[in-house]
Amino acid sequence: MGLFTDVFERSKKHKEIISVRCYKDDEGFWAGYVQDYTDDIISLKHYTKYGKPDGVIILNISDIKSIDFDDDYSRAMQCVIDYSAEIDKEMPLDVDIPTSELWQFSLLKYAENNKELVAKVEINNGDLYSGFVEQVSEDDVILHFVGNLGESEGRGIYRIEDITAVRLNDVESRKRLMLFKWRQAKL
């Protein structure tokens, strides 16, 4: 087991987040910290992507393909766990239901230049893009993209007519906003 044991011990002792990937598991990975382990089994305190405790996962060590630790995801997840209560706080929005054909413009205008609100827009009933609404006109919108770990991902412009849905202040957007602020504070 060697190096695996070192990572398990460090995670257990310091409550450091690790991400465990298993063979034959297409679901992705499990993120949390090691509660305990033996030569054959680990007990992983699992957390959701929103930082909420999600039970304990018992894994055979022989089923583990790889372990990620001390990486950007682990640091971001620790922040999400530490401040998960902040993600739960939904900012009240006073948005009227748009009645015009330019409903997208009305909603995006509400979010324009608001650094406390990450918007999510759907383009042509497909791709979703999250970010700050920097500028909006009746024809197009400029988004400052915010990645799922709060990273700044540049800017993009979209036609208003291509926007098929707008989400404001959903839980995923609040998580991105919190991590964006966390990253800015680290600079």
Secondary structure, DSSP 8 states (H G I E B T S, - for coil): -THHHHHHHHHHHHT--EEEEETT-TT--EEEEEEEE-SSEEEEEEE-TTS-EEEEEEEEGGGEEEEEESSHHHHHHHHHHHTHHHHH-----------STTHHHHHHHHHTT-TT--EEEEETTS-EEEEEEEEE-SSEEEEEEE-TTS-EEEEEEEEGGGEEEEEES-HHHHHHHHHHHHHHHH-
